[in-house]
């Protein structure tokens, strides 16, 4: 995994800061009980999304997954038994997975004796010293971006290769991506708020836009422009939202790390009191992980169907019912 030259000079594995950790890690390598493996016919060579090269001589029987999306997808393809630890966002997925939190230390990860650590580029960039140290200890790290919708089956197939999972997981993923599709007909037009402070939304090609489409909703922000190249977020803004009121039937507020503004807050905001969706009680909270996380597990668990039921039946447990301003 390639990291900045500056970090290589300041955080190399020979630095004093990590000598104690190296001793700790080597002791764990000597412990008994290492799992047996089935060798690949040929070595699996991976080039991750930071340009780093990873070579696996055998399937990874011990995986540390630091991004919740990777964790959920490994579970969905039957690789739960290979996950020896997971990062933030994996709470509640399985009692068998030890949780490491949002910023695990080198010792925590090394103690798991992983064959590979899976993360995402954004996390690797924000914690470069950690990943530099892991690489210095010989721990293999692959930074994989959350995949675009069209590339999702290939990403699932790669995870299956890493974990040594047999079967046509690529086809299974493709089938899950259309399993809950709503039949044709007139669609409600929905606007997804990804950040309530700036009224940011999702781009037309984002995972969230596709989940809305599966749910039988039309993305009302069809002209949303990405914040930057490759981004799935767009700075829509409150004024533009008000100006497109006649094109919006439903407003969804994504609930998670990126947004803490809830539906009840939105409808009490006097700026939006005259919006059609507000007056009709069509403003709802939706879990960020359900609508925006590329997850085969959530597709299998009916993420699109739950969203459709929320909007049309208002019967989804844990989500807001019909909401109107006071």
C-alpha positions in Angstrom: 0.0 0.0 0.0 1.6 3.3 -1.1 1.6 6.2 1.3 3.2 9.6 1.4 7.0 9.9 1.3 6.9 12.2 4.3 5.2 9.5 6.4 7.8 7.0 5.2 10.5 9.2 6.7 8.7 9.9 10.0 6.6 6.7 10.7 8.8 3.9 9.4 8.5 0.6 11.2 12.0 1.0 12.5 11.0 4.1 14.4 11.2 4.0 18.2 7.5 4.6 18.4 6.7 1.1 17.0 9.6 -1.1 18.4 7.5 -2.2 21.3 4.6 -2.9 19.0 6.8 -5.0 16.7 7.9 -7.2 19.7 4.2 -7.6 20.7 3.2 -8.6 17.1 6.0 -11.1 16.8 5.0 -12.8 20.0 1.5 -13.3 18.6 2.9 -14.9 15.5 4.5 -17.6 17.7 1.2 -18.5 19.3 -0.3 -22.0 18.4 -3.6 -22.5 16.7 -3.0 -20.9 13.4 -5.7 -21.9 11.0 -5.2 -24.2 8.0 -5.8 -22.9 4.5 -6.6 -24.1 1.0 -4.1 -22.7 -1.5 -5.2 -20.8 -4.6 -4.4 -22.4 -7.9 -2.5 -19.2 -8.5 -1.7 -16.3 -6.2 -4.4 -13.6 -6.1 -2.9 -10.2 -7.0 -4.9 -7.1 -5.9 -4.3 -3.5 -6.8 -6.3 -1.5 -4.4 -7.8 1.9 -4.9 -4.8 3.7 -3.6 -2.6 1.9 -6.1 -1.1 -0.4 -3.5 -0.3 -4.0 -4.5 -1.4 -6.9 -2.4 -0.6 -10.6 -3.1 -2.4 -13.4 -1.4 -0.9 -16.9 -1.7 -4.0 -18.5 -0.1 -7.5 -17.3 0.8 -7.6 -15.0 3.8 -8.8 -17.1 6.8 -8.4 -14.1 9.2 -9.7 -10.8 8.0 -9.8 -7.5 9.9 -12.5 -5.3 8.2 -12.3 -1.7 9.2 -15.1 -0.4 6.9 -18.6 -1.4 7.8 -19.6 -1.9 4.1 -16.8 -4.5 3.6 -17.9 -6.2 6.8 -21.6 -6.4 5.7 -20.7 -7.7 2.3 -18.4 -10.4 3.7 -21.2 -11.6 5.9 -23.6 -11.6 3.0 -21.4 -13.9 0.9 -20.9 -16.4 3.8 -17.5 -15.2 5.1 -18.6 -14.3 8.6 -16.2 -17.0 10.0 -13.2 -15.3 8.4 -13.8 -11.9 10.1 -11.7 -11.8 13.2 -12.4 -8.1 14.0 -14.3 -5.2 12.6 -14.3 -1.4 12.8 -16.9 1.2 13.6 -20.3 0.6 12.0 -20.4 -3.1 12.5 -22.3 -2.9 15.8 -25.2 -5.3 15.9 -24.1 -7.4 12.9 -22.9 -10.4 14.8 -22.0 -11.2 18.4 -19.1 -13.2 17.1 -17.2 -10.2 15.7 -14.9 -8.3 18.1 -15.2 -4.6 17.5 -12.2 -2.3 17.3 -13.8 1.1 17.3 -13.2 4.0 14.9 -9.5 4.4 15.5 -7.9 1.1 16.4 -4.3 0.9 17.3 -1.5 -1.2 15.8 -1.5 -3.6 18.8 -5.3 -4.2 18.5 -5.0 -5.1 14.8 -1.8 -7.1 15.1 -3.2 -9.1 17.9 -5.8 -10.6 15.5 -3.0 -12.0 13.3 -4.8 -11.0 10.2 -4.0 -12.4 6.7 -5.4 -9.1 5.4 -6.8 -5.8 6.6 -9.6 -4.3 4.5 -10.3 -0.6 4.7 -11.3 2.2 2.4 -9.0 4.9 0.9 -10.7 7.8 2.9 -9.9 5.9 6.2 -6.3 5.1 5.1 -5.6 8.7 4.2 -6.9 10.0 7.6 -4.8 7.4 9.5 -1.7 7.1 7.4 0.7 6.4 10.4 -1.4 3.4 11.4 -1.4 1.9 7.9 2.3 2.6 7.4 3.1 0.8 10.6 1.0 -2.2 9.6 2.7 -2.4 6.3 6.1 -2.3 8.0 5.1 -5.3 10.1 4.2 -7.3 7.0 0.5 -7.0 7.5 -1.3 -6.8 4.2 -3.7 -4.0 3.7 -6.1 -3.4 0.9 -8.0 0.0 0.6 -11.1 -0.6 -1.5 -13.5 2.2 -2.3 -17.3 1.6 -1.8 -18.2 0.5 -5.4 -20.3 2.3 -7.9 -23.6 0.6 -8.6 -22.6 -0.9 -11.9 -19.3 -2.2 -10.4 -20.9 -3.7 -7.3 -21.0 -7.4 -8.6 -17.3 -7.2 -9.5 -16.5 -5.9 -6.0 -18.5 -8.7 -4.4 -16.6 -11.2 -6.6 -13.3 -9.8 -5.4 -14.3 -10.1 -1.7 -15.3 -13.7 -2.4 -11.9 -14.4 -4.0 -10.1 -12.8 -1.0 -12.1 -15.0 1.5 -12.0 -18.1 -0.7 -15.8 -18.3 -1.0 -17.1 -20.5 -3.8 -20.2 -20.1 -5.8 -21.6 -17.5 -8.3 -21.6 -14.6 -5.8 -21.4 -12.1 -8.7 -24.7 -13.4 -10.1 -26.2 -13.4 -6.7 -25.3 -9.8 -6.2 -26.7 -8.8 -9.6 -30.0 -10.6 -8.7 -30.2 -8.8 -5.4 -29.8 -5.5 -7.1 -33.1 -5.9 -8.9 -35.0 -8.3 -6.6 -37.1 -5.6 -4.9 -37.6 -3.4 -7.9 -41.0 -1.6 -8.0 -43.1 -2.3 -11.1 -43.5 0.6 -13.6 -46.1 3.3 -13.1 -46.2 6.8 -11.8 -43.5 7.5 -9.4 -43.3 9.8 -6.4 -40.4 12.3 -6.7 -38.1 12.2 -3.7 -35.4 14.5 -2.5 -32.7 13.0 -0.2 -31.1 15.3 2.3 -27.6 14.0 3.0 -26.5 17.0 5.1 -29.3 19.1 6.7 -27.0 22.1 7.4 -26.2 22.7 3.8 -29.1 20.8 2.2 -26.7 18.6 0.3 -28.1 15.7 -1.7 -27.0 12.7 -3.6 -25.9 12.6 -7.2 -28.0 10.9 -9.9 -25.5 8.0 -10.2 -25.1 7.4 -6.5 -26.0 4.2 -4.6 -28.7 6.2 -2.8 -30.3 7.2 -6.1 -30.4 3.6 -7.2 -32.0 2.5 -4.0 -34.7 5.2 -4.4 -35.3 3.9 -8.0 -35.6 0.3 -6.8 -38.2 1.6 -4.2 -40.2 3.1 -7.0 -39.1 6.7 -6.3 -37.8 9.2 -8.8 -34.8 11.2 -7.7 -36.0 14.8 -7.7 -32.4 16.1 -7.8 -31.7 14.8 -11.3 -29.5 17.8 -12.1 -27.4 17.6 -9.0 -23.7 18.2 -9.7 -21.0 16.3 -7.7 -19.0 18.3 -5.2 -15.8 16.9 -6.8 -14.8 14.3 -9.3 -16.1 10.9 -8.2 -18.1 12.3 -5.3 -21.7 11.0 -4.7 -22.7 14.2 -2.9 -23.9 17.5 -4.3 -24.3 21.0 -2.7 -27.9 21.6 -3.6 -28.7 24.3 -1.1 -31.9 25.6 0.6 -32.7 28.2 -2.0 -32.6 25.7 -4.8 -34.7 23.2 -2.8 -37.4 25.9 -2.3 -37.3 26.8 -6.0 -38.0 23.2 -7.1 -40.8 22.6 -4.6 -43.3 21.7 -7.4 -41.0 18.8 -8.5 -40.8 17.2 -5.0 -43.4 14.9 -3.4 -41.2 13.3 -0.7 -38.3 14.6 1.4 -36.0 12.0 3.0 -33.5 12.9 5.7 -30.6 10.5 5.8 -29.7 9.7 9.4 -26.1 9.0 10.2 -22.6 10.5 10.6 -23.1 12.9 7.8 -26.4 14.3 8.9 -28.1 14.9 12.3 -31.0 17.0 11.2 -34.1 15.0 11.7 -37.5 15.1 10.0 -39.1 16.8 13.0 -36.4 19.5 12.8 -36.9 20.0 9.1 -40.7 20.5 9.3 -40.2 23.0 12.1 -37.8 25.1 10.1 -39.9 28.1 9.0 -37.9 28.3 5.7 -39.6 25.0 4.6 -43.0 25.4 6.1 -44.7 26.0 2.7 -43.1 23.0 0.9 -45.6 20.6 -0.5 -43.9 17.6 1.1 -44.0 19.3 4.5 -47.7 20.3 4.2 -48.6 16.7 3.1 -46.6 15.1 5.9 -44.3 13.4 3.4 -41.0 14.0 5.3 -39.2 11.0 6.7 -36.0 9.8 8.4 -34.1 7.0 6.7 -31.0 5.2 8.1 -27.9 6.3 6.2 -26.6 2.7 6.1 -29.8 1.5 4.4 -29.9 4.0 1.7 -26.3 5.0 1.0 -24.1 2.1 2.0 -23.2 -0.3 -0.9 -24.3 -3.5 1.0 -25.4 -6.8 -0.3 -26.6 -7.7 3.2 -29.0 -4.7 3.2 -30.2 -5.5 -0.3 -31.0 -9.0 0.8 -32.8 -7.6 3.9 -35.1 -5.5 1.7 -33.6 -2.0 1.9 -35.6 -0.9 -1.1 -38.8 -2.5 0.1 -38.5 -0.9 3.5 -38.1 2.5 1.9 -41.1 1.9 -0.4 -43.2 0.9 2.6 -42.1 3.9 4.6 -43.2 6.3 1.9 -46.4 4.5 0.8 -47.6 2.7 3.9 -45.8 4.5 6.7 -45.4 1.2 8.5 -41.7 0.7 8.9 -40.7 0.3 12.6 -38.1 2.8 13.8 -38.9 5.4 11.2 -41.1 8.5 11.5 -44.7 8.2 10.7 -46.6 11.0 8.9 -45.2 14.3 9.9 -46.7 17.8 9.6 -45.7 21.1 11.0 -47.3 22.3 14.2 
